[in-house]
Amino acid sequence: MLRIAVPNKGSLSESAVDMLREAGYRTRRDPKELVLSDVDNDVEFFYLRPRDIAVYVGSGTVDAGITGRDLLLDSGSAAEEVLALGFGASTFRYAAHSGEVTTVAQLAGKRVATSYPGLVAKDLADHGVTAEVVRLDGAVETAITLGVADAIADVVETGTTLRQQRLETFGDPILKSEAVLIRRTGSDEQAALEVLRRRLTGVITARAYVMLDYDVPADLVERACLLTPGLESPTVSRLQNRQWAAVRAMVPRQRTNAIMDELYDLGARAILVTDITACRL
């Protein structure tokens, strides 16, 4: 039975559970439930703290897990990324009071507060900078105001919290993170893990694309197919009225309406959009 670690709370938890549900797996109904067996899929889920998941995977206690790329890299555990999952996006950056520190090099000899000491220590080393890394479990943004640090390194989403503390980011982003599926480094590829990866990839694709069907004059099929090339090639079928053809193709969800407008202007009609609930490519 494949053992998978899932975030038990926090920003990654709900999205991870939704994705697993869309992939056809059982998910817990009670947030207090810590272990869930999915006998039909030969999988057992363990709901753990997101920060601990990489450690459990790296030690071989569980076979795979869903966590943040930032948490994976900060852990230093023997685990590796298998698949980026497309949710939980964030950017990890340095910040300080306006004008006080403007480059990473200026952090030399200073104190940097963070909840990700492993990640920050490595980045500073990569820049050839020696600084004191102060580990905090939360409220990193107030560390400078409280005199604990000269700069911070933290996840930046909207930047609102930083502005409230009169902080500005500087330097290039340390890391762009998102939720990822991970496994133990160097572990053998299990068939059940490959099925999980394939299913999750299907969910990601289904979320990114829609199915577009339309009718178009036969002499405009080639031009229409240039607008909707699909993944390999669109499906083209002749209609009873031989002067028209029916076309079906997957198109990027974000461009759906623009493509529909272009098709209509070309001469296509009966343009229909259908959500894709699951797929295998």
Solvent accessible surface area in square Angstrom, and as a share of the most:
residue,aa,sasa,rsa
1,M,110,0.49
2,L,3,0.01
3,R,90,0.33
4,I,0,0.00
5,A,0,0.00
6,V,0,0.00
7,P,0,0.00
8,N,36,0.18
9,K,125,0.53
10,G,58,0.55
11,S,103,0.66
12,L,18,0.09
13,S,13,0.08
14,E,129,0.58
15,S,37,0.24
16,A,0,0.00
17,V,17,0.10
18,D,47,0.24
19,M,1,0.00
20,L,1,0.00
21,R,123,0.45
22,E,82,0.37
23,A,9,0.07
24,G,50,0.48
25,Y,11,0.04
26,R,132,0.48
27,T,22,0.13
28,R,29,0.11
29,R,238,0.87
30,D,72,0.37
31,P,103,0.65
32,K,171,0.73
33,E,58,0.26
34,L,106,0.53
35,V,69,0.40
36,L,9,0.04
37,S,44,0.28
38,D,1,0.00
39,V,112,0.64
40,D,140,0.72
41,N,37,0.19
42,D,73,0.38
43,V,3,0.01
44,E,35,0.16
45,F,0,0.00
46,F,33,0.14
47,Y,3,0.01
48,L,38,0.19
49,R,117,0.43
50,P,25,0.16
51,R,62,0.22
52,D,43,0.22
53,I,0,0.00
54,A,1,0.01
55,V,80,0.46
56,Y,83,0.31
57,V,0,0.00
58,G,8,0.08
59,S,70,0.45
60,G,36,0.35
61,T,66,0.38
62,V,4,0.02
63,D,37,0.19
64,A,0,0.00
65,G,0,0.00
66,I,0,0.00
67,T,0,0.00
68,G,3,0.03
69,R,47,0.17
70,D,12,0.06
71,L,20,0.10
72,L,10,0.05
73,L,91,0.45
74,D,18,0.10
75,S,39,0.25
76,G,69,0.66
77,S,31,0.20
78,A,56,0.44
79,A,14,0.11
80,E,54,0.24
81,E,71,0.32
82,V,42,0.24
83,L,34,0.17
84,A,39,0.30
85,L,2,0.01
86,G,63,0.60
87,F,23,0.10
88,G,37,0.35
89,A,80,0.62
90,S,19,0.13
91,T,30,0.17
92,F,1,0.00
93,R,61,0.22
94,Y,1,0.00
95,A,1,0.01
96,A,1,0.01
97,H,27,0.12
98,S,72,0.46
99,G,62,0.60
100,E,109,0.49
101,V,8,0.04
102,T,73,0.42
103,T,62,0.36
104,V,12,0.07
105,A,70,0.54
106,Q,86,0.38
107,L,0,0.00
108,A,60,0.47
109,G,74,0.71
110,K,68,0.29
111,R,83,0.30
112,V,0,0.00
113,A,0,0.00
114,T,0,0.00
115,S,14,0.09
116,Y,23,0.09
117,P,30,0.19
118,G,36,0.34
119,L,13,0.06
120,V,0,0.00
121,A,48,0.37
122,K,132,0.56
123,D,21,0.11
124,L,5,0.02
125,A,71,0.55
126,D,100,0.52
127,H,101,0.45
128,G,70,0.67
129,V,16,0.09
130,T,115,0.67
131,A,23,0.18
132,E,102,0.46
133,V,44,0.25
134,V,28,0.16
135,R,145,0.53
136,L,45,0.22
137,D,133,0.69
138,G,42,0.41
139,A,71,0.55
140,V,4,0.02
141,E,33,0.15
142,T,42,0.25
143,A,2,0.02
144,I,19,0.09
145,T,82,0.48
146,L,131,0.65
147,G,45,0.43
148,V,56,0.32
149,A,3,0.02
150,D,45,0.23
151,A,0,0.00
152,I,1,0.00
153,A,0,0.00
154,D,19,0.10
155,V,42,0.24
156,V,25,0.14
157,E,134,0.60
158,T,106,0.61
159,G,13,0.13
160,T,61,0.35
161,T,67,0.39
162,L,13,0.07
163,R,156,0.57
164,Q,131,0.58
165,Q,47,0.21
166,R,164,0.60
167,L,6,0.03
168,E,99,0.44
169,T,49,0.29
170,F,14,0.06
171,G,30,0.29
172,D,118,0.61
173,P,54,0.34
174,I,26,0.13
175,L,29,0.14
176,K,133,0.56
177,S,8,0.05
178,E,38,0.17
179,A,0,0.00
180,V,0,0.00
181,L,0,0.00
182,I,0,0.00
183,R,48,0.17
184,R,112,0.41
185,T,74,0.43
186,G,67,0.65
187,S,41,0.26
188,D,125,0.65
189,E,89,0.40
190,Q,75,0.33
191,A,84,0.65
192,A,31,0.24
193,L,3,0.01
194,E,42,0.19
195,V,54,0.31
196,L,1,0.00
197,R,72,0.26
198,R,103,0.38
199,R,51,0.19
200,L,0,0.00
201,T,44,0.26
202,G,4,0.03
203,V,3,0.02
204,I,48,0.24
205,T,14,0.08
206,A,5,0.04
207,R,89,0.32
208,A,47,0.37
209,Y,56,0.21
210,V,3,0.02
211,M,40,0.18
212,L,0,0.00
213,D,33,0.17
214,Y,4,0.01
215,D,38,0.20
216,V,0,0.00
217,P,27,0.17
218,A,30,0.23
219,D,124,0.64
220,L,32,0.16
221,V,18,0.10
222,E,147,0.66
223,R,141,0.51
224,A,0,0.00
225,C,25,0.15
226,L,145,0.72
227,L,56,0.28
228,T,0,0.00
229,P,79,0.50
230,G,19,0.19
231,L,69,0.35
232,E,162,0.73
233,S,80,0.52
234,P,25,0.16
235,T,80,0.47
236,V,63,0.36
237,S,55,0.35
238,R,129,0.47
239,L,56,0.28
240,Q,183,0.82
241,N,81,0.42
242,R,166,0.61
243,Q,136,0.60
244,W,70,0.25
245,A,0,0.00
246,A,28,0.22
247,V,2,0.01
248,R,117,0.43
249,A,4,0.03
250,M,28,0.12
251,V,2,0.01
252,P,57,0.36
253,R,94,0.34
254,Q,184,0.82
255,R,111,0.40
256,T,13,0.08
257,N,111,0.57
258,A,46,0.36
259,I,3,0.02
260,M,50,0.22
261,D,89,0.46
262,E,68,0.31
263,L,0,0.00
264,Y,118,0.45
265,D,123,0.64
266,L,33,0.17
267,G,19,0.18
268,A,0,0.00
269,R,100,0.37
270,A,64,0.50
271,I,28,0.14
272,L,114,0.57
273,V,62,0.36
274,T,71,0.41
275,D,92,0.48
276,I,26,0.13
277,T,117,0.68
278,A,62,0.48
279,C,21,0.13
280,R,127,0.46
281,L,139,0.69
